[in-house]
Every structure is written in C-alpha cells, then in structure tokens.
C-alpha cells in the first residue's frame, strides 16, 4: 500500500461565526501532530480530510485526487475518534468486524483477519467481551484494530487517548507507530500532549486561534530554537498539567 500525501489547498470553512482557512501539505508516509488551543480548528481539519465536513472553497487532495466532494466512505481514510465509537451491544470481535462489513456478514477469511488484527493489538483473549468490560486503553486498541482492518492508507486520530494515563498513552503510540511503518501510512493525530507529539511525530502543524499556523520538522519544533508561539503553548500546557518528561521514541 502506497501512502499518499495530503494537501489542503486554500480550503475555507465556516461554522456559525467562526471561519477557518487551511493551506497545508502533509508529507507521505509520515506522522504529523496537529496541535493548538481549543477552538483553533484541529478537529475541523481532520473532518475536512475525512469528508465529514465539506469546504466552502478550495480543494482537499489525497495524493493527486481531489476528494473535496467525495463522500467519506469512498475516501482512502480511516479515523479514530476520542470516544472510540464502539457499539455497546456488540462484542470486541464484532466491533472490529464492522471495519470489513457493516452488516457483519463475514467470511471465514474475514473472521481470521479480525482475529489477527486483535492479536496485533494485544486483545487475542478478549474477542467476546463487550466494550463496558474493557479498560479505556483496551477500548482504544479495539478502535485501532478496526481502523487497521479497513486498510486505508490515511489514518486520522482525534485525541483518542486523551483519557489515558501516560503509560497507556505511550503503549498506544507505540502501536500506532508500528502500524504506520508496517502498513506505510500517512498519519495525522490531534493531541494536546506535547510528549505524545515528541514521541512519534515527524512533523508538527501548530494552529493558533487567530488563524495563524506554523508547520515544520518535529525535532525543530521541540528543539531549543523552536517557534516562540509554540514554545509558549507547550510551556503553559506542561505547567498546567504537570506533565512528566517525554518518553523515548519507539524503535
């Protein structure tokens, strides 16, 4: 599977009295952390790429294809939400199987693929459990397994690990980075956690409330000469949330 790049070409969007203009390019096969204060447009940006929102102007390109008017189910995109979007009455295996067939009419080969996906995220023995019987980290693993089965080259993550502690978040980030390498994915993930971005991101897109944006190499952003506005943002975040030192990057 070849990972495509993503381009938002002068994409305009408005919601009530708030308007956004996105003009960004995301590199192929890389992990981009999308950061910034609440209300800066981080989730809106992901929704425009996934097709849950339509731009008022401009173009959304995935690879060389203009997907601006394409419905979500036809875009080469999988998205994992903060709430994980699991169905409470379905088992773990059934929730993952939805990534292959919304009607859950799975062949023997597809059921084998579901089991393999759960094995990869460490849930081999919990296929028949219901979401309420899982921990927060386990529910996040189910959502990742389902996204992996959809076999789309773009993976979007909207703060899916916000409610997890540092150790569990690091575990999930390791899984994401392994999937990105194994499947050659282009990954965008929204996070308020500087240490998460520093752990696996190749690039950073920093959105500010006033509409400005900064982007570049993650190492430069987190280095001593990183952009002052970004430094001020993550400095306040660390002070407010009393974050520990960032963990080492997965190898």
N, C-alpha and C positions, 0 to 999 in steps of 0.2 A: 504494500500500500504506500503510495507516494503522498507525503504530507504537502498540502497546498499552503501558500501564503494567503494572508487575508488583507484586503485593502478597504478602508472606508474613505471614499473619495468625496470630500466636501458633503458629508451626509448631515442634513438638517433634520431635526426632530423637535417637536414642541409638545408639552403636556401642561394643560391649564396655562399658568402664567410663567412657566419655565421653558426655556428653549436651549437647545444644545446644537453645537456644530462639531462634528467629529471628522478629522482628516488625518488618518493614521494608517500605518502599514505594519503588519506583524509578520516576522520572518518565518519561513517554512521550517517545520521540524523543531521549533524552539518553544520554550516555556516563557510566557510573558506574564508578569504580575501586574494587575491593574489595581492601582492604589489611589487613595484620596479620601477627603472627608465625605460624610454622608450628604447626599444630595448633589454630588458632583457629576453623576451620570454613569457610574460604573455598571450597575445592573442594566440600565438602558442600553449601553453599548453592547453588552452581551446579547440582549434581546433583539437588537437590530441585526446582529450576525446570525442568530438562530432563526429569525423570522417571526418572532412573537410580536414584534413591532415593525411597522413599515416607515421608511424615511419619507419626509415631505419633499426632500430634494437630495441630489447626489446619488451615488451608487455604492452598493455593497458588493465587493468582488471576493469570491473564494477561488483561488487560482486565477484563471483568466475568465471565469464565468461570472456574469452579472446575475446575482441571485436576489436583487432588490425586490422583485415581485414574486419570487418563488415561495410557495408555502413551506412551513417548517419541515414537514415530513419528506420533502424532496431535497432538502439541503444536506450536504455531507457533514452534518454536525450532530454531536451528542452533547447534552447539557445535564449537569448535576446541580441540583438546587440546594439551598441551605436547609430546607425541610426534608430533603431526600426524596419526597414524593413517592413513598411506598404505600401500597394499599393494605389497610389494617387487616382485612379479612382473607388476604392471600398469604400463602407460605413464602418463605425466603426463595425457594426454587421457582415458584410461580411468579413472584415479583421480578425475578431476573429473566424468566422466560418471556415476559412481556416485551423485552428488547428484541425478540425474534418474531413474535406473532401476538398482536393484541388480543386475539381470540384464544390464545394458549392451546392451539391445535398443533402440538409439537411432534415432530417425527422422532424416531429413536436416535437418529444422529443429532438432532437439535437438543434432546434431553441430555445427551452425552456432553454436548457443548456447554449447557448450563452447569452441569456438574464440574466440568473443567474450569469454568470461569470462577465458580465458588471456591474451588481448590486453590486457585491463584491468589485469592484474597484472604485465604485462611479460614474459610467457613464451610469446609467439607462436611463437618458433622452436624450442621445446623440447617440443613435444607428444608426440613419440615416445620421449623419453628415459625411463629408469627412475629411480625415486627415488634409488638409490645413485649415479646420475650427476649429481645436483644438489647444490648447496650447501645449508647449513642455511636460509638466507634464501629460497632458491628453493622448498624443500620447504614452508616456511610459506606461500608465495604459492599453491602448489597447494591447500593446505588451505583458504585463504581463498576461492579461486576456486570450490571445491566447495561451500562454505557459501553463497556468493552465488547459485549456481545453484539451491539448494534454495528460495530465495525465501521465506524465513520472516521475519517482522517482528521477531523477537528473536534477537540474536546474543550468545552466551556464549563468552568466551575465557578459558581456564585456563592462564595463563602460556605461551602458545605461542611466545614469543620469548625465553624465559629464557636459551637457549644462544647467542643472537646478540650481537654487539658493539653498541656504542651507535649507530653509523651505520646498521647494518642494522635495528636496532630502530626507529629514527626513520623509516626508509623504510616499514616495515610499519605503523607507527602512522599515517602519512600516508595509506596505502591504506585503512586501517580508517575513518579519519575521512571520507574521500571517499565510501566506500560508505555510511556512516551518513547522510550528507547526501543522496546521490543516491537511496537507497532508503528513507529515512525510517525508520531502525531504532532500536530500543531496545537499547543495548549495555551489557553488564556484562563487565568484564575484571578478572581476578585478576592482580595484579602485586606484586612485591617491589621494583620500581624506582620510587622517588619521582619521578624526572624523566619517566618514561613517563606516570604519572598526571597530573603537572602539565602535560604537553604537550597532552593531548586530553580529559581528563575534565571534565565539567560538575559532577559531584558525586562525593563520596567516602564510602564506607562503611568505617569502621575497626573491625575486630573484634579484641578482646583475648582472651587465653587464659582469663581468669577469667570469661568470658561477657558482659562489658560490651561495648557498642558505641557508636560515635559516628557521626553522619552529618551531611552538610551540603554547602554550596557549596564546590567545589574551591578557588576563589580565597580563601575564608576559611580553609580548612584550611592552605593553603600561605602565607598571609599572616603578618605579624608577630604577630597575636593568635590564631593557630591553637590548637587544643586542646593543652594541655601533654603529655598522654599520646601524642598523635600526633607532636608535635614531638620527644619523646624517642625514639620509634620510628624516625622517618626520620633523626634525627641519628645514631643508632647505625648505621643502615644505610649512610649516607653515609661514616661514618668507617671502617666495616669493609670496605666495598667500594671505597672511594676513588673515588666517582662524580664525573664532571665536572659542570659547571653544566648545568642543564636546557636543552634546545634550545627555540627559539621554537615556539609553537603553529602548526599548519598553518593556512593561509588558503585 
